[in-house]
Amino acid sequence: MRFIHTADWHLGRIFHGVHLTDDQAYVLEQFIGLVHDARPDAVLIAGDIYDRSVPPHEAVQLLDEVLYRIVMDCRVPVLIIAGNHDSARRLGFGHRLLARQGLHITSQPDNDLAPVVIEDCHGPVYFCPVPYVDPPVVRDCLGVQDARGHDSAMAVLVDYWQARVPGGARKVALAHAFVAGGEGSESERPLSIGGADKVQVAHFRAFNYTALGHLHKAQPAGEEQIRYAGSLMKYSFSEAEHKKSVTLVEMDARGVVTREEIALCPRRDVRRLDGFLRDLLVGPPPGVSREDYIMVTLRDSGAILDAMGKLREVYPNVLHIERPHLNCGGDLRGPGGDHRRLGELDLFASFFQQVAGEELTSEQQRVIAGIVEQIYRQDYRPEQGGGAARLTEQRETGVLA
């Protein structure tokens, strides 16, 4: 038995204001080519097909095109489960009709669910879909009142499938869940607050392979046969170092699996750059694309006029800039001692230390002292409230604090 495990397509995703549908279509064209060449017995998509419950029509059209070419042109069955980003009822529309053509969509549990059975030369393999559902839905659909949290709900769903698969048969689970110990990223929507969304890996040990979705990094969930395929693309800058792929799984007559991770090449990568503006404006080294989606961390401490405009002349798809120097200060507080007894330079030095998180350098002190001296000299007319008089009055009344 050979099947492809993928998950978390998030069709219709908007990334820092950029619609990614064309980028997703570019990657999915490669995926269709892989299905055509590998000729698997099935394709498993473990949830989060769309990025939101009401997807844009471009995303719906893209999914329709991809599924048609896999199911009808390549003649490969596709098994889909709903994820937490999907609308279960919308995704599951027409699932009984579509199943007759080889497209099996499971969006919510009920007492009529049966495993999808696909045979190879060694006999049947039972595919057991476990879509993402909140515990109250499990209690309502299956009539089991013990499903009070995500972990207990998963136990109920796994027991449901165990009872419907013959003993000793080869079986594969599809599940969309946060398995305890998995490594998350910024682009995943929490299933619940405070860690109550996690389920235990022990639930899946009875299966020969478990195709997981939800976490966007390709990784095992404690054991090699229980795995996340990872997301179709990088959907946050925290995923910049991820290697996106799909998993090609081979299962022998005994149910022992081997796997191969097959990389997908995006039209634009997601990268992070770190350095000073003058160095970044030199451009990328040979062989590195200027067109990637980029987040820049600027180390410059001084003011920069139109940093985004300058960077986009070299990297057109800079999407975000961070200035750590501007965010490193502590809590603002009053200056130590009586501010009325502090000079202007001391007051500014105290303010600068709180905002910038560092002391004024000797050069900076010299510049500030020159500015203060210039204010004192400018229009010095005490009878008209000139510069020196205003500074003295403000300091003594507390306005300058």
LUMMAR-777728 format. One record per atom (N, C-alpha, C): residue in one letter; y, z, x. Coordinates in pm, whole numbers, padded with zeros to 5 digits, always signed. Layout:
N
aYZX
...
This chain:
401
m-00119+00000+00085
m+00000+00000+00000
m+00124+00000+00089
r+00214-00091+00062
r+00340-00099+00137
r+00454-00093+00037
f+00551-00005+00064
f+00668+00002-00022
f+00791+00036+00062
i+00908+00001+00006
i+01036+00027+00071
i+01105+00140-00004
h+01152+00236+00072
h+01222+00353+00017
h+01370+00343+00054
t+01454+00342-00046
t+01599+00343-00027
t+01661+00435-00131
a+01789+00467-00113
a+01854+00560-00206
a+02005+00554-00187
d+02075+00617-00281
d+02219+00642-00268
d+02299+00516-00236
w+02288+00417-00325
w+02365+00294-00307
w+02512+00316-00343
h+02540+00398-00441
h+02678+00430-00481
h+02760+00303-00505
l+02705+00213-00582
l+02775+00089-00612
l+02905+00119-00687
g+03013+00052-00645
g+03143+00077-00703
g+03224+00181-00629
r+03177+00221-00513
r+03246+00325-00435
r+03385+00279-00391
i+03480+00371-00395
i+03615+00350-00340
i+03630+00444-00221
f+03658+00387-00105
f+03663+00463+00020
f+03806+00462+00073
h+03875+00576+00060
h+04015+00587+00104
h+04100+00473+00046
g+04079+00445-00083
g+04156+00343-00152
g+04102+00202-00141
v+03993+00182-00067
v+03936+00048-00048
v+03812+00034-00136
h+03807-00068-00219
h+03689-00097-00301
h+03580-00158-00212
l+03462-00099-00213
l+03356-00138-00120
l+03253-00233-00180
t+03278-00286-00299
t+03175-00368-00364
t+03137-00489-00280
d+03234-00557-00220
d+03201-00672-00137
d+03122-00630-00013
d+03156-00517+00045
d+03080-00466+00161
d+02937-00430+00120
q+02922-00372+00001
q+02789-00339-00047
q+02707-00464-00075
a+02770-00567-00129
a+02700-00694-00154
a+02653-00755-00022
y+02732-00741+00083
y+02696-00794+00214
y+02568-00727+00267
v+02561-00594+00254
v+02443-00521+00300
v+02322-00550+00211
l+02343-00557+00080
l+02232-00580-00012
l+02173-00720+00004
e+02253-00816+00051
e+02197-00948+00082
e+02092-00936+00192
q+02120-00852+00291
q+02020-00826+00396
q+01897-00757+00338
f+01922-00664+00245
f+01810-00591+00184
f+01719-00686+00108
i+01776-00778+00033
i+01695-00876-00040
i+01613-00960+00058
g+01675-00999+00170
g+01602-01073+00272
g+01486-00993+00328
l+01505-00862+00347
l+01396-00777+00395
l+01282-00773+00294
v+01315-00758+00166
v+01212-00756+00063
v+01135-00887+00063
h+01206-00997+00077
h+01141-01128+00078
h+01046-01142+00196
d+01088-01094+00312
d+01006-01110+00433
d+00892-01010+00440
a+00918-00884+00401
a+00817-00779+00414
a+00711-00785+00304
r+00744-00843+00190
r+00653-00853+00076
r+00589-00719+00041
p+00670-00617+00012
p+00612-00487-00023
p+00549-00491-00162
d+00469-00390-00190
d+00410-00377-00324
d+00509-00316-00422
a+00614-00249-00371
a+00713-00189-00459
a+00839-00156-00378
v+00951-00144-00449
v+01076-00095-00394
v+01113+00031-00472
l+01140+00141-00400
l+01176+00268-00462
l+01323+00298-00433
i+01402+00322-00538
i+01544+00356-00523
i+01562+00496-00582
a+01588+00594-00493
a+01581+00735-00532
a+01716+00792-00575
g+01781+00725-00669
g+01897+00784-00735
g+02031+00750-00675
d+02138+00787-00751
d+02276+00752-00721
d+02290+00601-00700
i+02247+00529-00800
i+02260+00383-00798
i+02408+00347-00803
y+02480+00409-00893
y+02624+00391-00904
y+02697+00511-00844
d+02826+00493-00820
d+02905+00601-00764
d+02962+00692-00871
r+02969+00645-00995
r+03019+00729-01104
r+02951+00689-01233
s+02962+00776-01331
s+02884+00758-01453
s+02926+00635-01532
v+03054+00596-01522
v+03100+00472-01585
v+03143+00378-01472
p+03052+00298-01421
p+03084+00215-01304
p+03171+00096-01341
p+03245+00041-01245
p+03322-00081-01271
p+03229-00199-01295
h+03279-00299-01367
h+03191-00410-01405
h+03142-00487-01283
e+03220-00488-01173
e+03173-00557-01051
e+03046-00492-00997
a+03039-00359-01006
a+02920-00288-00958
a+02799-00318-01046
v+02822-00325-01178
v+02712-00357-01270
v+02661-00498-01245
q+02752-00592-01224
q+02711-00730-01195
q+02632-00739-01064
l+02676-00662-00964
l+02606-00664-00835
l+02464-00610-00850
l+02448-00498-00921
l+02313-00444-00942
l+02226-00542-01019
d+02282-00602-01121
d+02207-00700-01200
d+02156-00815-01113
e+02242-00866-01026
e+02203-00976-00938
e+02095-00934-00840
v+02111-00817-00780
v+02014-00771-00680
v+01877-00747-00743
l+01876-00678-00857
l+01747-00648-00921
l+01679-00775-00971
y+01756-00870-01022
y+01696-00995-01068
y+01626-01067-00952
r+01694-01074-00839
r+01637-01148-00726
r+01514-01078-00668
i+01510-00945-00674
i+01393-00873-00623
i+01276-00883-00720
v+01303-00854-00848
v+01196-00848-00947
v+01148-00987-00988
m+01239-01079-01013
m+01201-01209-01065
m+01174-01312-00956
d+01262-01316-00854
d+01242-01417-00748
d+01135-01374-00648
c+01142-01248-00603
c+01044-01200-00504
c+00917-01146-00569
r+00921-01123-00699
r+00806-01070-00773
r+00759-00936-00718
v+00855-00849-00691
v+00825-00715-00640
v+00872-00612-00743
p+00785-00521-00789
p+00828-00418-00883
p+00931-00324-00819
v+01024-00277-00901
v+01127-00183-00856
v+01119-00058-00941
l+01119+00059-00875
l+01121+00187-00943
l+01254+00256-00913
i+01327+00293-01018
i+01459+00355-01005
i+01460+00488-01078
i+01521+00588-01015
i+01548+00713-01086
i+01699+00738-01086
a+01745+00817-01181
a+01887+00850-01189
a+01920+00961-01090
g+02040+00952-01033
g+02091+01058-00948
g+02202+01134-01018
n+02262+01230-00949
n+02366+01311-01013
n+02495+01233-01035
h+02516+01120-00966
h+02634+01038-00990
h+02615+00944-01110
d+02491+00919-01148
d+02463+00823-01254
d+02473+00887-01392
s+02502+00803-01490
s+02488+00844-01630
s+02345+00813-01672
a+02268+00916-01701
a+02127+00896-01731
a+02107+00803-01849
r+02183+00819-01954
r+02163+00737-02074
r+02206+00592-02051
r+02314+00572-01977
r+02357+00435-01951
r+02260+00364-01857
l+02219+00433-01751
l+02127+00371-01657
l+01993+00342-01721
g+01952+00427-01815
g+01820+00411-01876
g+01814+00316-01993
f+01925+00250-02025
f+01924+00158-02140
f+01822+00046-02119
g+01738+00025-02221
g+01640-00084-02218
g+01524-00062-02123
h+01498+00060-02081
h+01397+00082-01977
h+01256+00042-02023
r+01226+00055-02154
r+01092+00018-02199
r+01072-00133-02197
l+01175-00207-02231
l+01166-00353-02223
l+01158-00400-02078
l+01242-00340-01993
l+01247-00383-01853
l+01118-00352-01779
a+01049-00245-01819
a+00925-00209-01750
a+00821-00320-01760
r+00826-00397-01865
r+00729-00507-01882
r+00751-00618-01779
q+00871-00624-01724
q+00901-00724-01622
q+00889-00668-01480
g+00855-00539-01469
g+00837-00481-01337
g+00955-00398-01289
l+01054-00370-01377
l+01167-00285-01342
l+01150-00153-01417
h+01115-00048-01344
h+01082+00082-01403
h+01198+00179-01376
i+01272+00216-01481
i+01387+00304-01470
i+01355+00435-01540
t+01365+00545-01465
t+01345+00678-01522
t+01473+00756-01505
s+01538+00787-01617
s+01668+00853-01609
s+01665+00997-01657
q+01567+01033-01740
q+01556+01171-01785
q+01412+01200-01825
p+01370+01325-01814
p+01229+01356-01845
p+01206+01368-01995
d+01083+01336-02036
d+01040+01363-02173
d+00888+01369-02173
n+00832+01408-02284
n+00687+01429-02292
n+00608+01300-02295
d+00674+01185-02303
d+00603+01057-02306
d+00598+00990-02169
l+00658+01053-02066
l+00659+00991-01934
l+00518+00979-01878
a+00492+00866-01817
a+00363+00845-01750
a+00392+00789-01611
p+00306+00818-01514
p+00329+00763-01380
p+00320+00611-01381
v+00392+00550-01288
v+00383+00406-01268
v+00266+00383-01172
v+00170+00304-01217
v+00049+00283-01138
v+00053+00143-01078
i+00043+00136-00946
i+00039+00009-00875
i-00087+00008-00788
e-00162-00098-00795
e-00290-00102-00722
e-00278-00188-00597
d-00354-00146-00495
d-00373-00228-00376
d-00523-00251-00361
c-00565-00298-00245
c-00707-00329-00226
c-00794-00205-00223
h-00734-00086-00211
h-00810+00038-00207
h-00809+00111-00341
g-00737+00060-00438
g-00732+00126-00567
g-00591+00161-00609
p-00577+00247-00710
p-00445+00276-00766
p-00366+00377-00681
v-00234+00361-00685
v-00141+00461-00632
v-00050+00500-00747
y-00033+00632-00766
y+00044+00684-00878
y+00184+00722-00829
f+00285+00658-00886
f+00424+00685-00852
f+00485+00775-00960
c+00535+00890-00920
c+00583+00992-01013
c+00734+01009-00999
p+00813+00960-01094
p+00960+00967-01084
p+01016+01100-01131
v+01101+01162-01047
v+01166+01289-01081
v+01317+01267-01071
p+01383+01222-01177
p+01528+01199-01171
p+01604+01330-01161
y+01732+01319-01123
y+01815+01439-01124
y+01845+01478-01268
v+01817+01603-01300
v+01852+01658-01431
v+01892+01803-01412
d+01988+01849-01491
d+02025+01989-01489
d+01916+02072-01555
p+01898+02197-01511
p+01793+02282-01570
p+01795+02290-01723
p+01912+02300-01789
p+01907+02303-01937
p+01843+02179-01998
v+01861+02063-01931
v+01800+01940-01983
v+01649+01948-01971
v+01599+02003-01861
v+01454+02020-01844
v+01400+02111-01954
r+01470+02221-01979
r+01424+02312-02084
r+01422+02243-02219
d+01523+02162-02247
d+01533+02096-02376
d+01430+01984-02391
c+01416+01900-02287
c+01327+01783-02297
c+01180+01820-02292
l+01145+01918-02208
l+01004+01952-02191
l+00965+02081-02263
g+01063+02149-02321
g+01031+02270-02396
g+00980+02384-02311
v+01026+02390-02186
v+00983+02496-02093
v+01102+02587-02066
q+01095+02709-02112
q+01209+02801-02102
q+01222+02867-01966
d+01121+02849-01878
d+01127+02912-01745
d+01218+02838-01649
a+01262+02717-01684
a+01345+02637-01593
a+01489+02686-01599
r+01518+02794-01525
r+01650+02856-01530
r+01741+02810-01418
g+01687+02753-01313
g+01766+02704-01200
g+01706+02575-01148
h+01772+02516-01049
h+01723+02387-00997
h+01584+02399-00937
d+01557+02509-00867
d+01427+02523-00803
d+01316+02539-00906
s+01337+02624-01004
s+01234+02642-01107
s+01220+02517-01193
a+01330+02444-01217
a+01321+02318-01292
a+01237+02215-01215
m+01256+02209-01083
m+01176+02117-01002
m+01029+02155-01008
a+00998+02285-01006
a+00859+02329-01016
a+00796+02282-01147
v+00874+02291-01255
v+00824+02246-01385
v+00796+02096-01383
l+00888+02017-01327
l+00871+01872-01325
l+00752+01831-01238
v+00736+01896-01123
v+00623+01863-01036
v+00491+01899-01104
d+00485+02015-01170
d+00363+02053-01243
d+00332+01952-01353
y+00438+01902-01417
y+00419+01800-01521
y+00346+01679-01465
w+00391+01632-01347
w+00329+01513-01289
w+00190+01542-01234
q+00172+01660-01177
q+00041+01694-01124
q-00066+01688-01233
a-00028+01726-01354
a-00124+01725-01465
a-00156+01585-01513
r-00078+01487-01473
r-00097+01351-01522
r-00153+01256-01416
v-00186+01307-01301
v-00245+01226-01195
v-00386+01275-01169
p-00486+01186-01167
p-00624+01230-01141
p-00637+01299-01007
g-00720+01399-01001
g-00743+01472-00876
g-00795+01380-00767
g-00740+01395-00647
g-00783+01315-00533
g-00717+01179-00524
a-00640+01140-00626
a-00574+01009-00623
a-00455+01011-00528
r-00422+00896-00474
r-00301+00884-00392
r-00179+00886-00483
k-00079+00964-00441
k+00038+00978-00529
k+00165+00987-00445
v+00273+00929-00502
v+00404+00923-00437
v+00507+00977-00536
a+00594+01065-00490
a+00702+01118-00574
a+00833+01052-00537
l+00916+01025-00637
l+01056+00988-00618
l+01138+01103-00674
a+01229+01157-00596
a+01308+01271-00644
a+01450+01263-00591
h+01543+01309-00675
h+01683+01318-00633
h+01719+01465-00637
a+01728+01526-00518
a+01747+01671-00510
a+01797+01708-00372
f+01848+01830-00362
f+01889+01887-00234
f+01778+01981-00189
v+01695+01934-00096
v+01585+02016-00046
v+01640+02111+00060
a+01606+02237+00049
a+01657+02340+00140
a+01630+02301+00284
g+01733+02317+00368
g+01721+02284+00509
g+01773+02147+00544
g+01803+02063+00445
g+01856+01930+00472
g+02000+01936+00520
e+02040+01833+00594
e+02175+01825+00649
e+02262+01736+00561
g+02366+01793+00505
g+02453+01719+00416
g+02570+01657+00489
s+02656+01589+00413
s+02777+01528+00467
s+02887+01538+00362
e+03009+01494+00398
e+03124+01513+00311
e+03119+01431+00184
s+03044+01322+00183
s+03051+01229+00070
s+02955+01263-00044
e+02879+01370-00031
e+02785+01408-00137
e+02851+01505-00234
r+02835+01479-00360
r+02891+01568-00462
r+02796+01686-00480
p+02845+01812-00471
p+02757+01928-00488
p+02689+01925-00624
l+02561+01964-00627
l+02488+01969-00753
l+02523+02094-00832
s+02559+02200-00760
s+02605+02322-00824
s+02678+02404-00720
i+02731+02517-00759
i+02814+02598-00671
i+02730+02711-00610
g+02758+02740-00483
g+02700+02859-00421
g+02557+02845-00372
g+02509+02723-00351
g+02375+02705-00296
g+02263+02711-00397
a+02296+02727-00527
a+02192+02735-00629
a+02128+02600-00658
d+02180+02492-00596
d+02126+02359-00621
d+02004+02328-00537
k+01972+02407-00437
k+01865+02375-00342
k+01727+02403-00401
v+01632+02316-00365
v+01493+02334-00407
v+01406+02345-00283
q+01289+02403-00298
q+01201+02427-00185
q+01113+02306-00155
v+01091+02284-00026
v+01011+02169+00017
v+00866+02181-00030
a+00819+02304-00056
a+00679+02325-00094
a+00641+02250-00222
h+00740+02221-00307
h+00708+02151-00432
h+00646+02014-00406
f+00676+01953-00294
f+00637+01813-00271
f+00517+01797-00178
r+00460+01906-00135
r+00350+01896-00038
r+00223+01836-00097
a+00210+01837-00228
a+00090+01781-00290
a+00091+01628-00292
f+00206+01567-00262
f+00216+01421-00266
f+00192+01362-00126
n+00137+01243-00125
n+00115+01175+00003
n+00247+01132+00067
y+00346+01103-00016
y+00479+01071+00034
y+00578+01106-00076
t+00694+01159-00035
t+00801+01187-00130
t+00926+01112-00085
a+00975+01022-00171
a+01094+00942-00144
a+01214+01014-00205
l+01295+01076-00119
l+01406+01158-00165
l+01538+01082-00163
g+01626+01121-00254
g+01764+01077-00254
g+01856+01196-00272
h+01980+01180-00236
h+02093+01272-00253
h+02164+01295-00120
l+02093+01335-00015
l+02157+01355+00114
l+02172+01219+00183
h+02287+01196+00245
h+02321+01063+00294
h+02275+01034+00436
k+02220+01133+00503
k+02165+01110+00636
k+02015+01091+00626
a+01962+00984+00688
a+01817+00964+00691
a+01754+01077+00773
q+01657+01147+00711
q+01601+01265+00777
q+01477+01312+00703
p+01388+01381+00775
p+01277+01447+00705
p+01327+01574+00638
a+01264+01611+00530
a+01299+01735+00459
a+01193+01839+00494
g+01194+01881+00618
g+01098+01982+00662
g+00968+01924+00712
e+00918+01819+00648
e+00791+01758+00686
e+00806+01606+00685
e+00730+01540+00771
e+00751+01398+00794
e+00726+01312+00671
q+00633+01351+00585
q+00603+01269+00468
q+00694+01299+00350
i+00792+01390+00370
i+00891+01422+00267
i+01026+01386+00327
r+01085+01275+00284
r+01197+01219+00358
r+01312+01171+00270
y+01431+01179+00329
y+01549+01112+00275
y+01565+00978+00346
a+01587+00873+00269
a+01613+00742+00330
a+01758+00732+00378
g+01846+00816+00322
g+01988+00808+00353
g+02057+00706+00265
s+02189+00705+00271
s+02268+00617+00186
s+02267+00473+00238
l+02301+00382+00149
l+02305+00240+00184
l+02406+00212+00294
m+02522+00280+00288
m+02631+00262+00384
m+02690+00398+00420
k+02783+00398+00514
k+02857+00519+00548
k+02971+00537+00447
y+02970+00650+00379
y+03067+00673+00273
y+03166+00785+00304
s+03168+00833+00427
s+03270+00928+00472
s+03276+00919+00623
f+03389+00966+00679
f+03401+00963+00824
f+03311+01067+00890
s+03259+01163+00814
s+03162+01256+00871
s+03029+01187+00899
e+03009+01068+00844
e+02885+00993+00866
e+02900+00888+00976
a+03009+00894+01051
a+03036+00789+01150
a+02921+00772+01250
e+02851+00879+01284
e+02743+00872+01382
e+02607+00847+01317
h+02600+00838+01186
h+02473+00811+01120
h+02425+00669+01150
k+02296+00650+01149
k+02234+00518+01160
k+02174+00485+01023
k+02240+00398+00949
k+02195+00366+00814
k+02077+00269+00818
s+01981+00294+00729
s+01859+00214+00730
s+01789+00230+00596
v+01682+00154+00579
v+01586+00177+00471
v+01452+00204+00537
t+01361+00265+00463
t+01233+00308+00520
t+01121+00223+00463
l+01049+00158+00552
l+00930+00080+00514
l+00807+00168+00536
v+00732+00194+00429
v+00620+00288+00433
v+00489+00213+00411
e+00391+00247+00493
e+00255+00193+00478
e+00162+00309+00448
m+00077+00294+00347
m-00020+00398+00309
m-00161+00341+00315
d-00251+00412+00384
d-00388+00362+00396
d-00474+00412+00280
a-00602+00385+00289
a-00693+00420+00179
a-00702+00570+00156
r-00679+00650+00261
r-00687+00797+00248
r-00555+00859+00205
g-00450+00777+00197
g-00320+00830+00161
g-00235+00871+00280
v-00282+00842+00401
v-00204+00872+00520
v-00096+00765+00535
v+00028+00808+00562
v+00140+00715+00567
v+00193+00700+00709
t+00240+00580+00737
t+00320+00552+00855
t+00450+00489+00805
r+00554+00499+00884
r+00684+00451+00836
r+00760+00383+00948
e+00854+00301+00907
e+00945+00234+01000
e+01083+00230+00938
e+01183+00275+01012
e+01320+00270+00964
e+01383+00138+01008
i+01429+00061+00911
i+01484-00072+00937
i+01635-00067+00913
a+01710-00095+01018
a+01856-00081+01011
a+01918-00192+00927
l+02027-00157+00859
l+02109-00254+00787
l+02245-00261+00856
c+02295-00382+00875
c+02420-00402+00950
c+02535-00428+00853
p+02632-00338+00844
p+02744-00357+00752
p+02841-00462+00802
r+02920-00514+00712
r+03026-00608+00752
r+03131-00537+00836
r+03161-00412+00800
r+03253-00329+00877
r+03189-00192+00895
d+03189-00144+01018
d+03137-00011+01046
d+03243+00093+01010
v+03203+00220+01009
v+03294+00332+00989
v+03299+00410+01120
r+03418+00420+01180
r+03430+00482+01312
r+03546+00579+01317
r+03541+00667+01417
r+03648+00762+01443
r+03700+00739+01584
l+03831+00731+01598
l+03896+00717+01729
l+03978+00842+01756
d+03982+00881+01883
d+04050+01003+01922
d+04125+00977+02052
g+04255+01004+02053
g+04330+00985+02176
g+04479+00977+02153
f+04550+00938+02258
f+04695+00920+02250
f+04727+00780+02202
l+04839+00768+02132
l+04875+00641+02069
l+04881+00527+02171
r+04943+00552+02286
r+04959+00445+02385
r+04823+00392+02431
d+04723+00479+02440
d+04589+00436+02483
d+04519+00360+02372
l+04535+00404+02248
l+04467+00338+02136
l+04524+00199+02112
l+04653+00180+02139
l+04714+00050+02115
l+04669-00056+02215
v+04597-00015+02318
v+04538-00114+02411
v+04432-00198+02341
g+04369-00139+02238
g+04267-00212+02163
g+04127-00172+02203
p+04027-00220+02129
p+03888-00181+02156
p+03833-00251+02279
p+03729-00198+02339
p+03663-00266+02450
p+03593-00392+02400
p+03555-00482+02491
p+03487-00605+02451
p+03360-00576+02370
g+03340-00653+02266
g+03223-00638+02181
g+03236-00539+02069
v+03348-00467+02061
v+03372-00370+01954
v+03472-00429+01855
s+03438-00424+01728
s+03519-00490+01626
s+03650-00416+01600
r+03756-00493+01580
r+03884-00438+01535
r+03888-00417+01385
e+03792-00476+01311
e+03797-00479+01166
e+03729-00360+01100
d+03670-00270+01177
d+03598-00157+01119
d+03693-00065+01042
y+03633+00016+00953
y+03709+00120+00884
y+03723+00239+00979
i+03847+00280+01005
i+03872+00371+01116
i+03956+00491+01072
m+03918+00608+01123
m+04001+00727+01116
m+04046+00759+01258
v+04175+00785+01274
v+04232+00810+01406
v+04279+00955+01415
t+04239+01021+01522
t+04292+01154+01555
t+04389+01137+01671
l+04518+01154+01643
l+04622+01136+01745
l+04648+01269+01815
r+04648+01263+01949
r+04672+01382+02029
r+04818+01398+02071
d+04901+01301+02036
d+05043+01311+02071
d+05106+01431+02001
s+05191+01503+02074
s+05256+01620+02016
s+05397+01590+01966
g+05456+01482+02012
g+05591+01448+01971
g+05594+01368+01843
a+05716+01345+01795
a+05734+01264+01675
a+05698+01118+01703
i+05633+01052+01606
i+05595+00912+01619
i+05646+00838+01497
l+05721+00732+01519
l+05774+00652+01410
l+05672+00549+01367
d+05628+00554+01240
d+05536+00457+01181
d+05407+00443+01262
a+05338+00554+01282
a+05212+00550+01357
a+05110+00461+01288
m+05103+00468+01154
m+05005+00385+01083
m+05034+00237+01102
g+05161+00198+01092
g+05197+00057+01110
g+05162+00007+01248
k+05189+00087+01351
k+05158+00046+01488
k+05007+00030+01507
l+04931+00126+01455
l+04785+00120+01471
l+04725+00003+01395
r+04779-00028+01278
r+04721-00138+01199
r+04751-00275+01258
e+04846-00282+01350
e+04865-00409+01421
e+04747-00438+01513
v+04677-00333+01555
v+04560-00349+01643
v+04430-00335+01563
y+04427-00236+01473
y+04310-00211+01389
y+04354-00223+01243
p+04333-00338+01180
p+04388-00361+01045
p+04337-00265+00939
n+04220-00204+00961
n+04160-00118+00859
n+04161+00029+00898
v+04268+00073+00963
v+04288+00216+00980
v+04315+00277+00843
l+04235+00375+00804
l+04246+00431+00669
l+04303+00573+00668
h+04296+00641+00782
h+04339+00780+00781
h+04379+00822+00923
i+04486+00901+00932
i+04532+00954+01060
i+04537+01105+01050
e+04486+01171+01154
e+04498+01315+01165
e+04587+01349+01284
r+04672+01450+01269
r+04758+01499+01377
r+04727+01646+01398
p+04625+01681+01477
p+04588+01822+01494
p+04704+01907+01544
h+04791+01847+01624
h+04903+01923+01681
h+04994+01977+01571
l+04998+01908+01458
l+05085+01950+01349
l+05019+02050+01256
n+04891+02077+01277
n+04818+02164+01184
n+04759+02288+01251
c+04802+02317+01374
c+04735+02423+01449
c+04808+02555+01443
g+04918+02564+01369
g+04995+02688+01366
g+04927+02795+01284
g+04974+02920+01299
g+04919+03031+01224
g+05002+03058+01100
d+04988+03177+01045
d+05065+03216+00928
d+05211+03240+00968
l+05301+03188+00886
l+05442+03212+00913
l+05476+03358+00886
r+05555+03415+00973
r+05595+03554+00960
r+05732+03570+01024
g+05797+03680+00999
g+05928+03704+01058
g+05918+03725+01208
p+06027+03704+01280
p+06026+03726+01424
p+06011+03874+01456
g+05953+03902+01572
g+05938+04040+01612
g+06073+04106+01637
g+06090+04227+01587
g+06216+04297+01607
g+06323+04254+01507
d+06443+04302+01529
d+06557+04271+01442
d+06610+04133+01475
h+06599+04039+01379
h+06640+03901+01407
h+06789+03892+01438
r+06869+03992+01391
r+07013+03986+01415
r+07047+04014+01561
r+06950+04067+01635
r+06974+04095+01776
r+06913+03987+01866
l+06851+03884+01803
l+06789+03776+01881
l+06885+03658+01891
g+06883+03592+02005
g+06962+03471+02021
g+06894+03353+01953
e+06972+03242+01943
e+06919+03124+01878
e+06794+03071+01947
l+06794+03072+02080
l+06678+03022+02154
l+06555+03108+02126
d+06572+03240+02120
d+06458+03328+02092
d+06406+03308+01950
l+06498+03291+01856
l+06455+03267+01718
l+06375+03136+01706
f+06425+03031+01770
f+06354+02903+01762
f+06220+02911+01834
a+06216+02982+01948
a+06090+02996+02022
a+05985+03067+01937
s+06027+03170+01861
s+05934+03240+01773
s+05884+03148+01661
f+05975+03071+01602
f+05938+02976+01496
f+05842+02869+01549
f+05872+02814+01666
f+05790+02709+01725
f+05648+02759+01752
q+05638+02882+01802
q+05507+02935+01834
q+05421+02949+01708
q+05484+02987+01597
q+05409+03003+01472
q+05365+02869+01415
v+05451+02767+01423
v+05421+02637+01364
v+05328+02555+01452
a+05357+02551+01583
a+05280+02466+01673
a+05163+02537+01738
g+05161+02670+01732
g+05050+02742+01791
g+05055+02752+01941
e+05171+02727+02002
e+05184+02735+02148
e+05328+02772+02184
e+05345+02816+02309
e+05477+02857+02355
e+05560+02735+02396
l+05691+02750+02389
l+05780+02646+02441
l+05761+02631+02591
t+05755+02508+02638
t+05752+02485+02782
t+05892+02505+02839
s+05900+02515+02970
s+06031+02532+03033
s+06122+02414+03005
e+06067+02293+02999
e+06146+02174+02968
e+06196+02180+02825
q+06109+02222+02733
q+06151+02233+02593
q+06258+02341+02576
q+06244+02450+02648
q+06347+02554+02642
q+06481+02501+02691
r+06476+02419+02797
r+06600+02362+02851
r+06667+02272+02747
v+06587+02189+02679
v+06642+02098+02579
v+06702+02176+02462
i+06631+02277+02413
i+06681+02355+02300
i+06810+02428+02339
a+06812+02483+02461
a+06932+02552+02506
a+07051+02456+02510
g+07027+02330+02553
g+07132+02231+02555
g+07182+02198+02416
i+07090+02190+02318
i+07131+02160+02180
i+07214+02274+02123
v+07171+02398+02150
v+07248+02513+02100
v+07388+02515+02163
e+07394+02487+02293
e+07524+02483+02361
e+07613+02375+02302
q+07551+02260+02268
q+07629+02150+02210
q+07684+02190+02074
i+07605+02262+01994
i+07653+02308+01863
i+07771+02403+01880
y+07758+02492+01981
y+07868+02586+02004
y+07997+02514+02042
r+07984+02406+02118
r+08103+02335+02167
r+08161+02241+02062
q+08078+02194+01967
q+08122+02093+01871
q+08220+02151+01770
d+08335+02089+01762
d+08436+02129+01663
d+08460+02279+01664
y+08479+02336+01782
y+08496+02481+01792
y+08636+02519+01744
r+08641+02558+01615
r+08767+02601+01556
r+08734+02723+01471
p+08738+02842+01530
p+08696+02963+01458
p+08770+02981+01327
e+08902+02945+01325
e+08978+02968+01202
e+08929+02880+01088
q+08856+02767+01121
q+08804+02677+01017
q+08653+02695+00998
g+08598+02800+01060
g+08453+02820+01046
g+08375+02719+01126
g+08417+02692+01249
g+08350+02594+01334
g+08210+02636+01372
g+08148+02554+01463
g+08007+02572+01496
g+07972+02711+01541
a+08043+02766+01644
a+08008+02898+01695
a+08028+03004+01590
a+08137+02993+01515
a+08163+03092+01412
a+08055+03089+01304
r+08013+02969+01266
r+07909+02958+01164
r+07778+03017+01213
l+07739+02987+01338
l+07616+03043+01391
l+07620+03195+01395
t+07735+03247+01441
t+07747+03393+01450
t+07738+03455+01311
e+07809+03396+01215
e+07808+03450+01079
e+07669+03444+01018
q+07600+03331+01035
q+07468+03315+00977
q+07368+03413+01038
r+07379+03434+01171
r+07287+03524+01237
r+07308+03668+01188
e+07435+03707+01173
e+07465+03844+01134
e+07433+03873+00989
t+07442+03771+00903
t+07413+03791+00761
t+07266+03770+00727
g+07191+03720+00824
g+07048+03699+00799
g+07013+03562+00748
v+07111+03473+00725
v+07083+03338+00675
v+06999+03260+00773
l+07026+03280+00905
l+06955+03201+01008
l+06809+03238+01018
a+06768+03354+00967
a+06629+03392+00973
a+06543+03303+00886
